[in-house]
Amino acid sequence: MLAQILDARVPVVASPVNGALCGYISEGTEVKLGKASNSANGNFIYIEAANGIRGFIPGATRVIQFRPARLLKDSPRCEQPNASSAGLLRKGELIFLVTGSNRDGWVQIRTKTGEYAYIPANTRISIQPDNPRAAGAKQIVIGLILLAAGLAATSWSMSSASNGGTYLIFYGPVIYGIALVFQGFIRLLLNR
């Protein structure tokens, strides 16, 4: 998940265990947050900074998180809550929700170009996965499992009815599984 550092000077260590210093990141630095880690030295979060520094920062570091989302309808965009509209965001556009910024029925966002604005809190959005490639791979795996289960159940039903009985064709899981595999491949291709 994307985030921005709020503290003035944050140490980055190579490992939460030995604490060897990699460098410092300052307020305003954009980072990609990774997994949290606990050690005898305290709580740490793995980060990858935009300036190339990778390592662990203290878990108590203050950050603003940006949650990726897509607009499901056009929305007015304002510089401040309840201000006059400064433009229109289009349906399907990717935005980043700023965590903890809901005030007076407005939510602060960041656009793809890095500009900050506010949209009405009742705007319909679709929260996007933090890692679309991993989400695409997960869809493919689930689709293949459903496809295999549907084919196996159909095969079992046909073999049970081999002496002239009736059998069931489980086309629901097969069709849904194929659709999930297709959607997963599309997601992987679009997020190279």
C-alpha positions in Angstrom: 0.0 0.0 0.0 1.3 3.5 -0.8 1.9 5.9 2.0 3.6 9.2 2.8 5.8 9.7 5.8 4.7 12.4 8.3 7.6 12.3 10.8 10.6 14.6 10.2 13.4 12.1 10.2 12.8 8.3 10.2 15.7 5.8 10.5 15.6 2.8 8.1 17.3 -0.4 9.2 18.3 -3.4 7.2 16.7 -5.9 9.6 14.5 -5.6 12.7 16.8 -8.0 14.4 20.3 -6.5 14.1 19.2 -2.9 13.4 22.0 -2.0 11.0 21.2 1.5 9.7 20.5 1.9 5.9 19.7 5.6 6.0 17.0 8.0 6.8 13.8 9.1 5.1 12.2 12.5 5.7 8.7 13.9 6.0 6.9 13.8 2.7 8.7 10.7 1.3 6.5 8.3 -0.5 6.9 4.7 0.4 5.3 1.3 -0.4 4.4 -0.4 2.9 5.1 -4.1 3.3 4.7 -6.6 6.1 5.0 -5.7 9.8 7.6 -7.5 11.8 8.0 -7.9 15.6 11.4 -8.5 17.2 13.1 -8.0 20.5 13.9 -4.4 19.3 10.2 -3.6 18.8 7.7 -3.4 15.9 8.9 -2.6 12.4 7.3 -2.2 9.0 9.1 -3.1 5.7 9.2 -0.2 3.2 10.4 0.6 -0.2 11.0 4.3 -0.7 10.6 6.1 -4.0 14.3 7.2 -3.6 15.5 3.5 -3.6 15.9 2.9 0.1 14.6 -0.4 1.3 14.4 -1.7 4.8 12.4 -1.5 8.0 11.1 1.6 9.8 9.8 1.8 13.4 6.1 0.7 13.7 5.3 3.9 15.5 6.2 6.1 12.5 3.3 8.3 11.5 2.1 7.9 7.9 -0.8 8.8 5.6 -1.9 5.8 3.5 -3.3 6.1 0.0 -5.9 3.5 -0.9 -6.3 3.0 -4.7 -9.9 3.2 -6.0 -11.8 3.7 -9.3 -14.7 6.0 -9.7 -18.0 4.3 -10.6 -19.6 7.6 -11.7 -18.5 11.1 -12.6 -17.7 13.2 -9.5 -17.1 16.9 -8.8 -13.7 17.7 -7.5 -13.1 20.6 -5.0 -10.0 22.1 -3.5 -11.6 22.3 0.0 -14.7 20.6 1.5 -17.9 22.5 0.5 -16.0 24.8 -1.9 -17.1 25.4 -5.4 -16.2 22.7 -7.9 -12.7 22.9 -9.4 -13.3 20.3 -12.0 -14.8 16.9 -12.8 -13.3 13.5 -12.2 -14.6 11.0 -14.8 -16.0 7.5 -14.3 -13.3 4.8 -14.3 -10.6 7.2 -13.3 -8.0 5.9 -10.8 -7.8 7.9 -7.6 -6.1 7.4 -4.2 -8.2 7.8 -1.0 -6.3 9.5 1.8 -6.9 7.6 5.0 -8.5 9.4 7.9 -9.5 12.4 5.8 -13.3 12.2 6.0 -14.7 15.6 7.1 -18.0 17.3 6.7 -19.2 14.7 4.2 -16.1 15.0 2.0 -13.1 12.7 1.5 -9.6 13.8 0.5 -8.1 12.1 -2.5 -5.0 12.2 -4.5 -5.2 12.1 -8.3 -2.8 10.1 -10.6 -0.9 13.3 -11.2 -0.3 13.8 -7.4 -2.8 16.7 -6.9 -4.9 16.7 -3.7 -8.6 17.4 -3.8 -11.9 16.5 -2.1 -14.9 14.5 -3.4 -18.3 14.0 -1.8 -18.2 11.0 0.7 -21.2 9.5 -1.0 -19.4 9.1 -4.4 -19.6 5.6 -5.6 -16.1 4.0 -5.9 -14.6 0.6 -6.3 -11.6 -0.1 -4.0 -8.8 -1.6 -5.9 -6.4 -4.3 -4.7 -3.0 -3.1 -3.4 -1.3 -5.6 -5.8 -3.4 -6.1 -8.9 -1.0 -8.7 -10.3 -1.4 -10.8 -7.2 -5.2 -10.4 -7.4 -5.1 -11.5 -11.0 -3.1 -14.6 -10.2 -5.5 -15.4 -7.3 -8.5 -15.1 -9.7 -6.8 -17.5 -12.2 -6.2 -20.1 -9.4 -9.7 -19.8 -8.1 -11.1 -20.1 -11.7 -9.0 -23.2 -12.4 -10.2 -24.8 -9.1 -13.8 -24.1 -10.0 -13.3 -25.4 -13.6 -11.7 -28.6 -12.3 -14.4 -29.1 -9.7 -17.2 -28.6 -12.2 -15.5 -31.0 -14.7 -14.8 -33.6 -12.0 -18.4 -33.5 -10.6 -19.8 -33.8 -14.2 -17.5 -36.8 -14.9 -18.5 -38.5 -11.6 -22.2 -37.9 -12.4 -21.8 -39.4 -15.9 -19.9 -42.5 -14.6 -22.6 -43.0 -11.9 -25.2 -43.1 -14.7 -23.3 -45.3 -17.1 -26.0 -48.0 -16.9 -28.7 -45.9 -18.4 -29.5 -43.5 -15.6 -29.6 -39.7 -15.6 -26.7 -37.5 -14.9 -26.0 -33.9 -14.1 -23.8 -31.5 -16.0 -22.2 -28.9 -13.7 -21.9 -26.1 -16.1 -22.2 -23.3 -13.5 -18.8 -23.8 -11.9 -17.2 -24.5 -15.3 -18.5 -21.3 -16.9 -17.8 -19.2 -13.8 -14.3 -20.7 -13.6 -13.5 -19.9 -17.2 -14.7 -16.3 -16.6 -12.5 -15.9 -13.6 -9.5 -17.3 -15.5 -10.2 -14.8 -18.3 -10.6 -11.9 -15.9 -7.3 -12.8 -14.1 -5.4 -12.9 -17.4 -6.7 -9.5 -18.4 -5.8 -8.1 -15.0 -2.2 -9.5 -15.3 -1.9 -8.1 -18.8 -3.1 -4.7 -17.9 -0.8 -4.4 -14.8 2.6 -5.4 -16.2 
